[in-house]
Amino acid sequence: MALLPLKIPAGFYRNGTDLDAAGRWREGSLVRWRDGSLRPIGGWRENENIPSITSNAPRGMHAWESNNGTRYVAAGSYNELVAAVSGGTLYDITPADLTPGTEDAAVNIGYGYGTYGFGTYGTPRPDTGNLVEATTWSVDNWGEYFVACSTADGRILEWQLGASSDAAVIANAPTNNSGLIVTEERFIFALGSGGNPRKVSWCDREDNTTWTPAATNEAGDIELQTSGQIQTAIRTRGQTLIITDIDAHTARYTGPPYVYGFERVGTSCGIISRTAAADVDMGVFWMGNGGFYRFDGNTVSEIPCDVHDYVFGDMNTSQTSKTWAFTNGQFGEIWWFYCSENSNEIDRYVALDFKEGHWLIGNLSRTAGASRGVFTYPMLLDDSGSMYDHEVGLSYSSQDVFAETGPVSIGAGDNIMQVTELIPDEKTQGQVDLTFKSRLYPNGSESTHGPYSTANPTSVRFSGRQVRMRVEATDPKTAFRVGTMRIEAKPGGKR
């Protein structure tokens, strides 16, 4: 008999067929790899001071500190804007005349849409109407003040802290905008300014009430030469990256008289939503319509993705406007949350470990959040506005923590493998259960064996041309570490 090491590379692979993932991890949730070993991600707990911040699904969140060191967090839903201090005091800063938006995206294929008399009565119409996106917020801080813009309301709002007032419209700022960003030079960029989806306007430096260009100020505007529409902008080292639905442009401060110089740095790299980009030291990463992209400070390139088919093949394309990204910098990861095909609300994530170069997938419903920095832990919100501290403890709200391999076979897979024993490789033995799934053909029926509680060694008995292994955290969940499992297997003939 021979020991067959199950040495599986880090990260998930979900492209092509089941057999294409041979010798790789194929399915899983709430796990990551560090230095080659499989382990659970950190758990979460309800934030003790701010257990809930909005009454509807939040679509934008920001954390910052005031000049005196007070920590704030703010979030917006389709019809509200709320802020809180770290101690738990909530401020409803929603303007009384805020234009409410839509909680879910919708396609206008109702009465009055299309050509009268076209199509067969009783036959469903094609989904070719104008998409009304879910309302999202772009949020930032201008100094210690909080600034925000809703895609439905379009005005640039500012909250000057304290309980005495709501967020108010910045005087003289353009309206009907699709978003904002505060640049490193402390200009506010109005994106899609005045209802023009290709226009960027900016205020005078250090004066957010002066927007009319003059020889005595640095306010200005430009209409980007693009056939797309501006979706978002993000600060990165020494410049601001503006991403449309088809390309990407940079804005670099040059000083008077032109103030900013603009340059196209990528084509065919549009972003999937207004909140799907994140910035780290290695550049800006974002999810597009069918791929992932990175701006390294000079050019845009597409990132090879080992889970491309899984993500884009099972996505609710009518709800992509809800997709959002955040940086889990402690572990060198960028996470994107999105809606799977049969869900109208976010229920999945895909993450890139940009340090080790592999991909993570899983199931989790979070609609907005803020990275670790101002607060000790990443703070993420669910669709009811409940706030959770993440990467703390090992509580997962009864969700499964597991990873499952693709098929493993002996040689070319022409012999039937007979497995009689397992030699586990865990940091602390007994913290995971193992299940094996065997089949004779790639598309044949599958038999399940286990789960086995690991001993040294563990007796098992099953056979098949190909075998998959499932590693699952025991209950209660534990901080397991899994390395290279080995199975005692021998060829058992051709049939």
HURA-V308623 format. One record per residue. N is the residue number from 1. RES is the residue in one letter. SS is DSSP state (H for helix, E for strand, - for the rest). D_CENTER is the distance of its C-alpha to the mean C-alpha in Angstrom with 2 decimals. Layout:
n=N res=RES ss=SS d_center=D_CENTER
n=N res=RES ss=SS d_center=D_CENTER
This chain:
n=1 res=M ss=- d_center=46.10
n=2 res=A ss=E d_center=43.19
n=3 res=L ss=E d_center=40.07
n=4 res=L ss=E d_center=36.94
n=5 res=P ss=E d_center=34.12
n=6 res=L ss=E d_center=30.64
n=7 res=K ss=- d_center=29.07
n=8 res=I ss=- d_center=25.56
n=9 res=P ss=- d_center=23.35
n=10 res=A ss=- d_center=20.10
n=11 res=G ss=- d_center=16.85
n=12 res=F ss=E d_center=16.43
n=13 res=Y ss=- d_center=18.11
n=14 res=R ss=- d_center=17.83
n=15 res=N ss=- d_center=19.54
n=16 res=G ss=- d_center=22.99
n=17 res=T ss=- d_center=25.26
n=18 res=D ss=- d_center=25.47
n=19 res=L ss=H d_center=28.06
n=20 res=D ss=H d_center=25.95
n=21 res=A ss=H d_center=23.90
n=22 res=A ss=- d_center=27.19
n=23 res=G ss=- d_center=27.03
n=24 res=R ss=- d_center=23.21
n=25 res=W ss=E d_center=20.81
n=26 res=R ss=E d_center=19.71
n=27 res=E ss=E d_center=18.22
n=28 res=G ss=E d_center=16.82
n=29 res=S ss=E d_center=14.54
n=30 res=L ss=- d_center=14.02
n=31 res=V ss=E d_center=15.72
n=32 res=R ss=E d_center=15.58
n=33 res=W ss=E d_center=18.39
n=34 res=R ss=E d_center=20.35
n=35 res=D ss=- d_center=23.44
n=36 res=G ss=- d_center=23.54
n=37 res=S ss=E d_center=23.69
n=38 res=L ss=E d_center=21.49
n=39 res=R ss=E d_center=20.56
n=40 res=P ss=E d_center=18.47
n=41 res=I ss=- d_center=15.54
n=42 res=G ss=- d_center=16.79
n=43 res=G ss=- d_center=17.29
n=44 res=W ss=E d_center=17.02
n=45 res=R ss=E d_center=19.70
n=46 res=E ss=E d_center=20.34
n=47 res=N ss=- d_center=20.83
n=48 res=E ss=- d_center=24.62
n=49 res=N ss=- d_center=25.18
n=50 res=I ss=- d_center=22.56
n=51 res=P ss=- d_center=22.00
n=52 res=S ss=E d_center=21.03
n=53 res=I ss=- d_center=20.39
n=54 res=T ss=- d_center=20.10
n=55 res=S ss=- d_center=21.83
n=56 res=N ss=- d_center=19.32
n=57 res=A ss=- d_center=15.59
n=58 res=P ss=- d_center=14.25
n=59 res=R ss=- d_center=12.26
n=60 res=G ss=- d_center=12.36
n=61 res=M ss=E d_center=13.36
n=62 res=H ss=E d_center=15.26
n=63 res=A ss=E d_center=17.43
n=64 res=W ss=E d_center=20.58
n=65 res=E ss=E d_center=24.18
n=66 res=S ss=- d_center=27.35
n=67 res=N ss=- d_center=30.33
n=68 res=N ss=- d_center=31.97
n=69 res=G ss=- d_center=29.04
n=70 res=T ss=- d_center=27.95
n=71 res=R ss=E d_center=24.25
n=72 res=Y ss=E d_center=22.53
n=73 res=V ss=E d_center=19.31
n=74 res=A ss=E d_center=18.85
n=75 res=A ss=E d_center=16.73
n=76 res=G ss=E d_center=17.48
n=77 res=S ss=- d_center=17.56
n=78 res=Y ss=- d_center=19.30
n=79 res=N ss=- d_center=22.65
n=80 res=E ss=- d_center=22.49
n=81 res=L ss=E d_center=21.69
n=82 res=V ss=E d_center=22.22
n=83 res=A ss=E d_center=22.57
n=84 res=A ss=E d_center=23.64
n=85 res=V ss=E d_center=25.28
n=86 res=S ss=- d_center=24.51
n=87 res=G ss=- d_center=27.68
n=88 res=G ss=- d_center=26.43
n=89 res=T ss=- d_center=28.26
n=90 res=L ss=E d_center=26.46
n=91 res=Y ss=E d_center=27.24
n=92 res=D ss=E d_center=26.79
n=93 res=I ss=- d_center=26.70
n=94 res=T ss=- d_center=26.24
n=95 res=P ss=- d_center=28.85
n=96 res=A ss=- d_center=31.50
n=97 res=D ss=- d_center=31.25
n=98 res=L ss=- d_center=27.47
n=99 res=T ss=- d_center=26.87
n=100 res=P ss=- d_center=24.73
n=101 res=G ss=- d_center=22.18
n=102 res=T ss=- d_center=20.73
n=103 res=E ss=- d_center=18.44
n=104 res=D ss=- d_center=17.68
n=105 res=A ss=- d_center=17.83
n=106 res=A ss=E d_center=21.20
n=107 res=V ss=E d_center=23.33
n=108 res=N ss=E d_center=26.81
n=109 res=I ss=- d_center=29.09
n=110 res=G ss=- d_center=31.43
n=111 res=Y ss=- d_center=35.00
n=112 res=G ss=- d_center=35.96
n=113 res=Y ss=- d_center=33.35
n=114 res=G ss=- d_center=34.78
n=115 res=T ss=- d_center=38.39
n=116 res=Y ss=- d_center=41.08
n=117 res=G ss=- d_center=42.67
n=118 res=F ss=- d_center=40.03
n=119 res=G ss=- d_center=39.00
n=120 res=T ss=- d_center=40.62
n=121 res=Y ss=- d_center=41.06
n=122 res=G ss=- d_center=39.06
n=123 res=T ss=- d_center=36.57
n=124 res=P ss=- d_center=32.91
n=125 res=R ss=- d_center=31.92
n=126 res=P ss=- d_center=29.30
n=127 res=D ss=- d_center=25.86
n=128 res=T ss=- d_center=26.69
n=129 res=G ss=- d_center=26.72
n=130 res=N ss=E d_center=24.97
n=131 res=L ss=E d_center=21.44
n=132 res=V ss=E d_center=21.11
n=133 res=E ss=- d_center=17.46
n=134 res=A ss=- d_center=16.09
n=135 res=T ss=- d_center=16.93
n=136 res=T ss=- d_center=14.41
n=137 res=W ss=E d_center=15.47
n=138 res=S ss=E d_center=15.44
n=139 res=V ss=E d_center=16.69
n=140 res=D ss=E d_center=18.41
n=141 res=N ss=E d_center=21.68
n=142 res=W ss=E d_center=24.88
n=143 res=G ss=- d_center=26.85
n=144 res=E ss=- d_center=26.84
n=145 res=Y ss=E d_center=26.42
n=146 res=F ss=E d_center=23.27
n=147 res=V ss=E d_center=22.58
n=148 res=A ss=E d_center=20.48
n=149 res=C ss=E d_center=20.51
n=150 res=S ss=E d_center=19.62
n=151 res=T ss=- d_center=19.37
n=152 res=A ss=- d_center=22.10
n=153 res=D ss=- d_center=24.38
n=154 res=G ss=- d_center=24.12
n=155 res=R ss=- d_center=26.04
n=156 res=I ss=- d_center=25.15
n=157 res=L ss=E d_center=25.62
n=158 res=E ss=E d_center=26.59
n=159 res=W ss=E d_center=27.13
n=160 res=Q ss=- d_center=29.71
n=161 res=L ss=- d_center=29.14
n=162 res=G ss=- d_center=31.60
n=163 res=A ss=- d_center=32.42
n=164 res=S ss=- d_center=35.00
n=165 res=S ss=- d_center=32.96
n=166 res=D ss=- d_center=29.93
n=167 res=A ss=- d_center=27.63
n=168 res=A ss=E d_center=29.97
n=169 res=V ss=E d_center=29.86
n=170 res=I ss=- d_center=30.46
n=171 res=A ss=- d_center=33.91
n=172 res=N ss=- d_center=34.38
n=173 res=A ss=- d_center=30.70
n=174 res=P ss=- d_center=29.90
n=175 res=T ss=- d_center=28.75
n=176 res=N ss=- d_center=26.83
n=177 res=N ss=- d_center=23.93
n=178 res=S ss=- d_center=20.39
n=179 res=G ss=E d_center=18.90
n=180 res=L ss=E d_center=19.83
n=181 res=I ss=E d_center=19.24
n=182 res=V ss=E d_center=21.69
n=183 res=T ss=- d_center=22.74
n=184 res=E ss=- d_center=23.97
n=185 res=E ss=- d_center=27.46
n=186 res=R ss=- d_center=26.94
n=187 res=F ss=- d_center=27.10
n=188 res=I ss=E d_center=25.06
n=189 res=F ss=E d_center=23.84
n=190 res=A ss=E d_center=23.97
n=191 res=L ss=E d_center=21.83
n=192 res=G ss=- d_center=23.46
n=193 res=S ss=H d_center=26.43
n=194 res=G ss=H d_center=29.07
n=195 res=G ss=H d_center=27.48
n=196 res=N ss=- d_center=27.68
n=197 res=P ss=- d_center=24.27
n=198 res=R ss=- d_center=25.24
n=199 res=K ss=E d_center=26.76
n=200 res=V ss=E d_center=25.76
n=201 res=S ss=E d_center=28.08
n=202 res=W ss=E d_center=28.35
n=203 res=C ss=- d_center=30.61
n=204 res=D ss=E d_center=33.25
n=205 res=R ss=- d_center=32.32
n=206 res=E ss=- d_center=32.33
n=207 res=D ss=E d_center=33.49
n=208 res=N ss=- d_center=30.94
n=209 res=T ss=- d_center=33.78
n=210 res=T ss=- d_center=35.22
n=211 res=W ss=- d_center=33.60
n=212 res=T ss=- d_center=36.69
n=213 res=P ss=- d_center=37.31
n=214 res=A ss=- d_center=40.69
n=215 res=A ss=- d_center=42.58
n=216 res=T ss=- d_center=42.32
n=217 res=N ss=- d_center=38.53
n=218 res=E ss=- d_center=35.33
n=219 res=A ss=- d_center=33.66
n=220 res=G ss=E d_center=32.83
n=221 res=D ss=E d_center=30.91
n=222 res=I ss=E d_center=30.21
n=223 res=E ss=E d_center=29.28
n=224 res=L ss=- d_center=27.13
n=225 res=Q ss=- d_center=28.80
n=226 res=T ss=- d_center=26.21
n=227 res=S ss=- d_center=26.33
n=228 res=G ss=- d_center=22.74
n=229 res=Q ss=- d_center=21.41
n=230 res=I ss=E d_center=19.56
n=231 res=Q ss=E d_center=16.02
n=232 res=T ss=E d_center=14.93
n=233 res=A ss=E d_center=16.20
n=234 res=I ss=E d_center=15.22
n=235 res=R ss=E d_center=17.70
n=236 res=T ss=E d_center=18.28
n=237 res=R ss=- d_center=21.49
n=238 res=G ss=- d_center=24.49
n=239 res=Q ss=E d_center=22.99
n=240 res=T ss=E d_center=20.56
n=241 res=L ss=E d_center=18.42
n=242 res=I ss=E d_center=18.52
n=243 res=I ss=E d_center=16.48
n=244 res=T ss=E d_center=17.97
n=245 res=D ss=- d_center=17.25
n=246 res=I ss=- d_center=19.41
n=247 res=D ss=E d_center=19.86
n=248 res=A ss=E d_center=19.30
n=249 res=H ss=E d_center=21.89
n=250 res=T ss=E d_center=22.66
n=251 res=A ss=E d_center=24.73
n=252 res=R ss=E d_center=26.99
n=253 res=Y ss=E d_center=29.43
n=254 res=T ss=E d_center=33.01
n=255 res=G ss=E d_center=35.06
n=256 res=P ss=- d_center=37.72
n=257 res=P ss=- d_center=38.81
n=258 res=Y ss=- d_center=35.63
n=259 res=V ss=E d_center=33.26
n=260 res=Y ss=E d_center=30.21
n=261 res=G ss=E d_center=30.19
n=262 res=F ss=E d_center=27.65
n=263 res=E ss=E d_center=26.96
n=264 res=R ss=E d_center=25.00
n=265 res=V ss=E d_center=23.17
n=266 res=G ss=E d_center=21.42
n=267 res=T ss=E d_center=22.15
n=268 res=S ss=- d_center=20.54
n=269 res=C ss=- d_center=17.06
n=270 res=G ss=- d_center=15.88
n=271 res=I ss=E d_center=12.38
n=272 res=I ss=- d_center=11.11
n=273 res=S ss=- d_center=10.66
n=274 res=R ss=- d_center=11.78
n=275 res=T ss=E d_center=8.70
n=276 res=A ss=- d_center=6.46
n=277 res=A ss=E d_center=8.28
n=278 res=A ss=E d_center=8.81
n=279 res=D ss=E d_center=12.32
n=280 res=V ss=E d_center=14.05
n=281 res=D ss=- d_center=17.68
n=282 res=M ss=- d_center=17.21
n=283 res=G ss=E d_center=15.99
n=284 res=V ss=E d_center=13.22
n=285 res=F ss=E d_center=10.42
n=286 res=W ss=E d_center=8.80
n=287 res=M ss=E d_center=8.24
n=288 res=G ss=E d_center=11.63
n=289 res=N ss=- d_center=13.73
n=290 res=G ss=- d_center=14.44
n=291 res=G ss=- d_center=13.23
n=292 res=F ss=E d_center=11.34
n=293 res=Y ss=E d_center=13.24
n=294 res=R ss=E d_center=14.40
n=295 res=F ss=E d_center=16.91
n=296 res=D ss=- d_center=19.21
n=297 res=G ss=- d_center=21.30
n=298 res=N ss=- d_center=23.59
n=299 res=T ss=- d_center=22.17
n=300 res=V ss=E d_center=19.12
n=301 res=S ss=E d_center=18.76
n=302 res=E ss=E d_center=16.82
n=303 res=I ss=E d_center=15.25
n=304 res=P ss=- d_center=16.85
n=305 res=C ss=- d_center=14.54
n=306 res=D ss=- d_center=16.15
n=307 res=V ss=- d_center=14.08
n=308 res=H ss=H d_center=14.23
n=309 res=D ss=H d_center=16.63
n=310 res=Y ss=H d_center=14.87
n=311 res=V ss=H d_center=11.57
n=312 res=F ss=H d_center=13.43
n=313 res=G ss=- d_center=16.53
n=314 res=D ss=- d_center=15.28
n=315 res=M ss=- d_center=13.16
n=316 res=N ss=- d_center=14.62
n=317 res=T ss=H d_center=15.27
n=318 res=S ss=H d_center=16.81
n=319 res=Q ss=H d_center=13.75
n=320 res=T ss=H d_center=11.29
n=321 res=S ss=H d_center=11.85
n=322 res=K ss=H d_center=9.78
n=323 res=T ss=- d_center=6.43
n=324 res=W ss=E d_center=4.60
n=325 res=A ss=E d_center=3.38
n=326 res=F ss=E d_center=5.83
n=327 res=T ss=E d_center=8.57
n=328 res=N ss=E d_center=10.28
n=329 res=G ss=H d_center=13.37
n=330 res=Q ss=H d_center=15.85
n=331 res=F ss=H d_center=14.83
n=332 res=G ss=- d_center=13.84
n=333 res=E ss=E d_center=10.22
n=334 res=I ss=E d_center=7.01
n=335 res=W ss=E d_center=4.00
n=336 res=W ss=E d_center=1.32
n=337 res=F ss=E d_center=3.62
n=338 res=Y ss=E d_center=6.70
n=339 res=C ss=- d_center=10.48
n=340 res=S ss=- d_center=12.73
n=341 res=E ss=- d_center=16.01
n=342 res=N ss=- d_center=18.09
n=343 res=S ss=- d_center=15.92
n=344 res=N ss=- d_center=15.86
n=345 res=E ss=- d_center=13.36
n=346 res=I ss=- d_center=9.89
n=347 res=D ss=- d_center=10.96
n=348 res=R ss=E d_center=8.81
n=349 res=Y ss=E d_center=6.05
n=350 res=V ss=E d_center=6.52
n=351 res=A ss=E d_center=7.02
n=352 res=L ss=E d_center=9.63
n=353 res=D ss=E d_center=12.53
n=354 res=F ss=- d_center=13.82
n=355 res=K ss=- d_center=17.04
n=356 res=E ss=- d_center=18.20
n=357 res=G ss=- d_center=16.63
n=358 res=H ss=E d_center=15.34
n=359 res=W ss=E d_center=12.43
n=360 res=L ss=E d_center=11.29
n=361 res=I ss=E d_center=10.63
n=362 res=G ss=E d_center=11.32
n=363 res=N ss=E d_center=11.83
n=364 res=L ss=- d_center=10.64
n=365 res=S ss=- d_center=10.74
n=366 res=R ss=- d_center=9.11
n=367 res=T ss=- d_center=9.10
n=368 res=A ss=E d_center=9.12
n=369 res=G ss=E d_center=9.86
n=370 res=A ss=E d_center=11.59
n=371 res=S ss=- d_center=11.79
n=372 res=R ss=- d_center=15.06
n=373 res=G ss=- d_center=17.95
n=374 res=V ss=- d_center=19.81
n=375 res=F ss=- d_center=19.47
n=376 res=T ss=- d_center=20.11
n=377 res=Y ss=- d_center=16.99
n=378 res=P ss=- d_center=13.33
n=379 res=M ss=E d_center=13.68
n=380 res=L ss=E d_center=11.36
n=381 res=L ss=E d_center=12.74
n=382 res=D ss=- d_center=13.28
n=383 res=D ss=- d_center=14.62
n=384 res=S ss=- d_center=18.03
n=385 res=G ss=- d_center=17.22
n=386 res=S ss=E d_center=17.95
n=387 res=M ss=E d_center=16.87
n=388 res=Y ss=E d_center=16.14
n=389 res=D ss=E d_center=16.64
n=390 res=H ss=E d_center=14.52
n=391 res=E ss=- d_center=15.81
n=392 res=V ss=- d_center=19.26
n=393 res=G ss=- d_center=21.74
n=394 res=L ss=- d_center=21.42
n=395 res=S ss=- d_center=21.00
n=396 res=Y ss=- d_center=18.47
n=397 res=S ss=- d_center=19.91
n=398 res=S ss=- d_center=21.80
n=399 res=Q ss=- d_center=18.90
n=400 res=D ss=- d_center=19.85
n=401 res=V ss=- d_center=19.02
n=402 res=F ss=E d_center=20.06
n=403 res=A ss=E d_center=20.02
n=404 res=E ss=E d_center=22.28
n=405 res=T ss=E d_center=23.79
n=406 res=G ss=- d_center=24.89
n=407 res=P ss=- d_center=28.68
n=408 res=V ss=E d_center=31.04
n=409 res=S ss=- d_center=34.62
n=410 res=I ss=- d_center=37.87
n=411 res=G ss=- d_center=38.68
n=412 res=A ss=- d_center=38.11
n=413 res=G ss=- d_center=37.71
n=414 res=D ss=- d_center=41.21
n=415 res=N ss=- d_center=42.46
n=416 res=I ss=- d_center=41.62
n=417 res=M ss=E d_center=40.21
n=418 res=Q ss=E d_center=41.89
n=419 res=V ss=E d_center=39.98
n=420 res=T ss=E d_center=42.00
n=421 res=E ss=E d_center=40.35
n=422 res=L ss=E d_center=37.11
n=423 res=I ss=E d_center=37.04
n=424 res=P ss=- d_center=33.88
n=425 res=D ss=- d_center=32.18
n=426 res=E ss=E d_center=30.51
n=427 res=K ss=- d_center=30.68
n=428 res=T ss=- d_center=32.19
n=429 res=Q ss=- d_center=33.52
n=430 res=G ss=- d_center=32.88
n=431 res=Q ss=- d_center=29.35
n=432 res=V ss=E d_center=27.96
n=433 res=D ss=E d_center=29.41
n=434 res=L ss=E d_center=29.71
n=435 res=T ss=E d_center=30.04
n=436 res=F ss=E d_center=31.28
n=437 res=K ss=E d_center=31.19
n=438 res=S ss=E d_center=33.86
n=439 res=R ss=E d_center=34.94
n=440 res=L ss=- d_center=37.60
n=441 res=Y ss=- d_center=35.83
n=442 res=P ss=- d_center=32.24
n=443 res=N ss=- d_center=32.35
n=444 res=G ss=- d_center=34.85
n=445 res=S ss=- d_center=34.70
n=446 res=E ss=- d_center=33.11
n=447 res=S ss=E d_center=34.81
n=448 res=T ss=E d_center=33.14
n=449 res=H ss=E d_center=34.83
n=450 res=G ss=E d_center=34.13
n=451 res=P ss=E d_center=32.30
n=452 res=Y ss=E d_center=34.24
n=453 res=S ss=E d_center=34.38
n=454 res=T ss=- d_center=34.76
n=455 res=A ss=- d_center=38.19
n=456 res=N ss=E d_center=39.81
n=457 res=P ss=E d_center=40.42
n=458 res=T ss=E d_center=39.05
n=459 res=S ss=E d_center=41.23
n=460 res=V ss=E d_center=39.58
n=461 res=R ss=E d_center=41.14
n=462 res=F ss=E d_center=39.56
n=463 res=S ss=E d_center=39.81
n=464 res=G ss=E d_center=38.12
n=465 res=R ss=- d_center=37.54
n=466 res=Q ss=E d_center=33.88
n=467 res=V ss=E d_center=32.19
n=468 res=R ss=E d_center=28.63
n=469 res=M ss=E d_center=27.82
n=470 res=R ss=E d_center=25.50
n=471 res=V ss=E d_center=24.89
n=472 res=E ss=E d_center=24.12
n=473 res=A ss=E d_center=24.33
n=474 res=T ss=- d_center=27.54
n=475 res=D ss=- d_center=27.88
n=476 res=P ss=- d_center=27.68
n=477 res=K ss=- d_center=24.61
n=478 res=T ss=- d_center=25.53
n=479 res=A ss=- d_center=24.22
n=480 res=F ss=- d_center=25.32
n=481 res=R ss=- d_center=25.51
n=482 res=V ss=E d_center=26.26
n=483 res=G ss=- d_center=27.85
n=484 res=T ss=- d_center=30.03
n=485 res=M ss=E d_center=31.58
n=486 res=R ss=E d_center=34.87
n=487 res=I ss=E d_center=36.67
n=488 res=E ss=E d_center=40.37
n=489 res=A ss=E d_center=40.76
n=490 res=K ss=E d_center=43.66
n=491 res=P ss=E d_center=44.27
n=492 res=G ss=- d_center=45.76
n=493 res=G ss=- d_center=47.11
n=494 res=K ss=- d_center=45.90
n=495 res=R ss=- d_center=45.81
